Every structure is written in C-alpha cells, then in structure tokens.
Amino acid sequence: MSEFFQHGFNVLGHGLIGYIVPFLFVLTIVVFFHELGHFLIARWAGVKVLTFSLGFGPELAGFNDRHGTRWRISAVPLGGYVKFFGDDSEASTPDLESLGNMTAEEQAGSFHHKKVGPRAAIVAAGPMANFLLSILIFAGMSLYFGKPSSIPRVDMVQSDSVAATAGFKIGDVVASIDGTAIESFADMQRIVSTNAGSKLTFQVKRDGATVAIAATPALKEVKDIFGNSHKIGVLGIQYNAQPSDPKTTPVGYVESLKIGVEQVWFIIDGTFKFVGSLFVGAGNTGDLGGPLRIAQLSGQAASLGFQFLLQLCAALSVSIGLLNLFPVPLLDGGHLLFYSVEAVRGRPLSPRAQEMGARIGLGLVLMLMVFVTYNDILHFASS
C-alpha cells in the first residue's frame, strides 16, 4: 500500500498541466455538448430553460442570457445539467406543487406539460449530441491528417500462436474478415482485438489466389507505451512498415464523415460486446474505469499531442452518450423508458412509481461510481 501512496504523490507531483487540465478539457467538452443537445431541442420545443450548468454545487461564475437562462460554471466539475421550467431538481424531476398551480401561459413553457414526443426528443438529444460530436471529431481528423494507411500484410507469424495454427503465412494480405472489407492493418487489429474467443473467417490474398482461413483470437494481456495493461484479442501476426508503403491516404468530406460514423459504430459495437461478456462471465470487471483513470488517460494522451487528446475526447463522448441511453432511472435512457411506457398506456406513470424509479436509479449510479473508483484505486496500486 505504501507503493500506492508513493504513486499518488508522483501523480500529484506531475502537476495540474499533466493530468487535471487535460482531464477537465476533455470532460468539459463532452459534458457541454451533451447538455447543449438538451438545451437546443428544448428551446426549439418552446420549453423555458432556467439553468445551463457545467458542474454541480455552488456557482463559481455565470451570467443570464436574454431568454432568462442562467449559464453557470459550478464548483464540482464532474458533469453538468440543464434545468427546465417546472423541474424540482437537476435530475429533471417534476415540481408537482408548482406544476399544479401554473397558468396556461406558464404551462406552455413547462417541460412537464409538453407531450411525450417533444419530451422524448429533448432527452434523447443529449446522447445524440455526444455521438454527433464524436463523428465530427473523427471526421475532422481524417480530413486534416488523412486516413492512416498500413497494408494488412502478414510480415511475421509468431510460433505456437493462433495465426500459426490457423495457417497464416508471411506475405498474406487480409482482404476481409467475416465479410467486412479490410483496408489497413489497423482495421484488422480493431476487429481482432474486440473478438477474443470468437471464431472469425479471414479472406486472404496469397500468390494471386484467395484463401479462406478460420481463426479464433486469443485473449492476451498486452501493455501500451505507458505501461497500462489491456486484455485484448490477438492472433500472433505482425506488420512491418516498408519505406514504399503509403502512410496516409487523403480523403474528402464525404469519405471523412463515413470514417467518423464507422469509428463511432466501432466503439458502440465494442461496448456492447464488452457488456455482453460481463453478463456471461467472460469479461473482466477490472477493465471498468472511473474518473481517476480517465484523468490518467487524458494526461497520457495530452503528452502524445493534441490530436490524441481529441481522439480520447471523441471516444469518451461516445461512451458517455451510450451510457446515458441505458434504461436506468436518473439517466436519459431511464426517462426514455418512462416515456415509452407513457406512450403505450396513454398516461404517465404515477409520481410514486417515478419517485421509486429515481431512487433505484440513484442507488445503481452510486454503486457504479463506487465500484469504478475502487477499480481505479486497485489500478494505481498495481501500477
């Protein structure tokens, strides 16, 4: 445990610029766009927005716009919220007493007096804004830097590896995996890394012919350049770039947007596979990280360059958007679940049922936060 405290002092010694500033940069952008999605659709639907806050707790700075919305920066920067007219709290729970006493004019600007369709659109707009932000970041980077190009060529096959057993040979060029076209070695790595234990069918070009190879990536623990351990699927093959190999391929606007959508879908698909593996007992709950690990990753990404920090921002934005769509009360997905029930029943759930759901959701969210923070502590203690 003394090593953990020593590591903690080293982290603090790394300074504000090393960890905290990149972390706040990433989190602020992700949270701002999430809440901006709620805000813009609420304004479009005619809902009065009382507060737009980055962070929770006491206000540090703020101003009122011409529509009466209080824009504020709060003391605890781990999230944010938009509070609508008629809300009782930051979680958008209704203020039943004030709702019952509203005039017709006030009801027109009340979130809770809107029909279920506009309310659902306002709630869904937050996660959708996160996905859009990620698409734009990935697309913008592809447009600016070009598409990384590394020929999906096998330059080395490790002995006693999955690849050796399956029949891969040096010089093979992978054309597709399970029907998905492969344009670079990185494309192949992304698919293989998230499919440990799943049988994949590779179409390989070899000596002018196409050969089908079936292989199941093995789960292996690897370390990145910072020494962080990750368990991913591997085949046991390697690509060695040659001077004649192209490094990047220029892309246009349409192609860059396609790349952005593909990157976002890859993260979503990988997340669902990971969650599914947890339910069947094949996943590792230790891979779940919280704010401390995000701060570490932010600092590490920033040390590599601004483009890597933006990539982390895009990846985190997808994760936040997807997490908020989970059908857990308090999260956006929980609200959407309630609205779905309301649409089917023709009337909302009782205030008592909604209150019980909110309490259950709060308990689940708090348990998740405690668990991922505990994972973070173990992660730092073992590093």
N, C-alpha and C positions, 0 to 999 in steps of 0.2 A: 504493500500500500504506500510505503514511502516513495517508491518509484513513481506512483501515480501523482503524488503531491509535487514531486520534483518536475514531472512533466507539466503539471498545472502551472508551476512557476515559470517554466520555459515558454508556455503558451502566452502567459501574461507579459513576459518579457519580450515576446515577439512584437507587442505594441498594437496600438489602435489601427494603424495602417495595414498591418499584416493580416488581421482576422476580422476585427469588428467593423471596420469601414467597408471592406468588400461584402461582408455579410449583410450589413444594413443597406448597401447599394442594391444587392440582388433582391432582398426581401421587400424593400420599398417599391421597386418597380413592379414586382409580381403582385403585391397587395394593391397598389394604386390602380393597376389595370383591371384587377378583379372587381374592385369597388366601383371603378369608373363604368364598367359594364352595367352594374345595377343602377347607377346614377343616371346614365344616359337614357336607358329604356324607361326608367321611372318618369323622367322629365317628359319623354315622348308620350307616355300614357297619361300625363296630366296629374301625376302624384307629386305632392309637395315634399321636398327633401329638406329635413331640418338640419342634419349634420352629415358632413363627409369627413371622417377622421382616419388619419394614418396613425395607428397605435391605439392603445387603450389607456384609461386612467386620466390623471389630471392633464389639462391642456397646457402645452408649453408655448404655443403661438397659434394665431389664427386670424381669420377675417370673415366678414359677411359679404356675400355677393349680392347683386341687385335683385335676386329672386328670394333672398332671405335665408339662403343656405349658409350655415357656419362651416367653413373649411378650417380644419384644425390639425395640428401635429401634437400628439399626446405622448406622455412620458414613457409608456411601455411599448416599444416598437415591434412587438411580436404579433402583427396582424393589423386589422382595421375594420371599419364598419361604416355603413350608410344607414342613418336613422330617418324613417319616413314619418310623415304626419299621421298620428294615430298609433304609433308604436309606443310600447311601455318600456322597452329596453333596447340595447344594442343588438340583441338577437331577433329583433322584429316580432316580439310577442305583443299581442294587442293590448291596448289600454282599454279594458271593457267599459269602465266608467265614463271615460271621455268619449268613446265611440257612441255610447247611447245618448249622449247629450249634444251631439253635433247637429248643426243646422244643415240644410240641404246644400248650401254653398260650401260648407266645410267638408261635407261628405264627398263632394266632387274631387277634392284634393287629398282624400284619405286613401292610403294604400289598402286598408282592410275593407273598404267599401267598393273596391273595384271588382269586376267579375273575375272568375277564376282564370280565364285566359290571360288577361294582362298581368295578373299577379304571378302566374307561372312564367311568363316571358321575362318579367323583371328579375325573378330569382334565377332563372337559367342563364341570364345574360352575364352573370359574374364568371362562371366557369367557361362560357363560350368566349368571353374576352381573354381569358387566360390561354385558351387554345389558339385564338387569333394572334395574340402577342407572340407565341412560340413559332407559329407558322411564319410570321413576318420577320422574326429574328433569323431563323434558319434560312429563309428565302433571301434576305438581305445579305447574309454572309456568303451564300452561294453566288449571288450576283456580283459581289465585290471581289471575293477571292477566287471564284471559280469552283468547279466540282473537283474534289481530290480524286486523283486517278492512280490506281495501283492495280496492275493486271492481276486477275485472280489465278495466278500461276503457282504451281507447286514447285518450289525450288529446293525443298528439303523435307524428308519424311523421317520422323523420329522412329527408331527401332522400338518394337514392342508397344506401339501406340495404336489407337483406334484406326488411324489412317493406314498404317502398315497392314493391319489385319484385314481392313476393308478392301485393299488393293490399289490404293493411290500410288502413282509413280511420279518421279521427278519429271517435270516438263508438262504434266497435265494442266489444262486450263479449264476451270469450272465455268460452265455456261449457265446452269440453272440449279436451283435447289427446290425440290417439291413444286416445280413449275414456275417458280419466281426467277426471273432473269437476273443474272449476276453480272454487274459491270465492273466491279473492282474487288480487290482482296478484302477491303473494309466491309463491303456489302456481305461477303461470305462470313466474315468474323461476327458481324452483328447477328446474323441468323444462328450461327453455330453457338455463340456464347449464351443465347437465351433458350436453347433447346437441349440442355443436358438431359440425357435419358430418353430422348425422343428419336425414333428412327427417321432419318432423312434420306431422300433419294437425290443423288447428285448426277447431273448430266455433264460429262467431262469430255472435252475435245482432246484426242490423243492420236498423233500420227495421221491426221486427216480424217479420222473416224470419230464417232460419238459413242462413248461408253457410259453405261448406267452403273453407278456404284451406290450401294446402300451402306450407311454408316450411322452409328448412334454416338453422338458426342458424350464424352466422359466428363463428369463433374470434377473439377480440379481447382485447388486454391492457388491463385497467382497474385503477385504483388505489382502495383503500378510504380511509377517513377518516384513517388513519395513514400513508398513502403507500405501503403494501405493494402490490406488483403481483401481479395474478392473471390468468391466461388462462382465459376462460370463453366460453360461447356467448351471443351477443346477436342480437336481431332489429332493434333500432333504433327501439323504441317507448318511450313514457314515460307514466306515470300521475301526474297532479297532483291531490292530495287536495283535495276541496272541503269547506267548513265543514259541509255537510249529510251528508257521508259518515261512516258509523259507524267508530270507531277500533278498538274491540274488541267481541267478542260473548261474553257469559258462557256457560260450558259446565259440565256436570255431571260426575260421577265417571266414568261410562261413556264419555262423549264425550272426556274428558281422557285416559283410557287409550288410546282409539283414536288420538288425536293423538300420544301418546307412541310407540305402535307404528309409526305412519306415519313419524314423524321418524327413528326408528332404521332402518327399512327404507330410507328415502331415502338415508341415509348409507351403508348397506351396498351398495345398488344403485349409488350414485355411485362407491364404492370399486372395485367390480368393473369398472365401465365404464372407470375410470382405469387399472387394472391391465391390462385388455384393450387399451387404446390404447397402452400401453407395449410390449406384445408385437407389435403390428402396426406399430410405429414412428411412430404418430400422436401419442403423448403426450409430455410434456416431463418428463424425469427431474429437471430442476431444481426441480420442484414438490414433490419429496420432501424433507421437513424432518426435523430431529432435535431433540435436547434444547434446543439453543440457540434455535431458532426457536419451540419450544413455550414456552420461558421468555419470549420476547418477546411472543408472543400472549397469554400469561397476564397479563403486566403491562398490555398494552393493553386486554384485556377487563376487568381489575380497575379500570382508570381510568374505564371507562364505567359501572361499577356492579356490585354483587354478582350480580345476575341474569345478566349477561353472562358473568361468571366461571363461574357454574353451567352455563350453556349450553355453554361451552368444555369444562367437565368432562364433561358428557354426551356431547358429540361425541368427545372423546378416549377416553372409556370404550368407545364402540362400536368405535373404531379399534383399541384395544388388544385387545379381545375378538376382533375379526375377525383381526387379525394373528396372535394365538396359535392360531387354528384352521388356519392354513396348514400343510400337511403337511411341515413341516421338523423333523427330529430336534432335540431340546432344547426345542422349543416344544410346547405342548399338542397341537397338530394332529399333530406327529410321533409322540407317544406313542399317539394315537388310531389313526394309521396302523399302527403296530406291533401294536396290539391287534386291529385288523381282520384283519391277516394271521394273527395267532394264532387268532382265532375261525374262520377258514377252514381253517387247517392242523390245528387241534386241539392245537397245542403252540406255545409262544413261539419267536421267533427265537433263534438261538444267541447266547450272550454276546458272541462275537466280532463277529457281524453288528450287534448293538445298539451295541457299542463303536465300530465303524466309522461307523455312522449318526450317533452322538453327535458324533464328530469332524467329520464333514462338516457337520452342523448348526451346530456351533460356528463353523466356518470361514465358513459363509454368514451367520450372525448378525453375526460380527465385520466381515465385508466390508460388510454393510448399514450397520452403525454408522459405519464409517469413511466410507462414501460419503455418508450423510446429514449427517454432521458437516462434511465437505468442502463440501457444498451450503450448509450454514448459514454457513460462512465466506465463501463467494462471495456469499451473500445480503447479509450485513452489509457486505462490501467494496463492493458496488454501491449500497447504500442511502445 
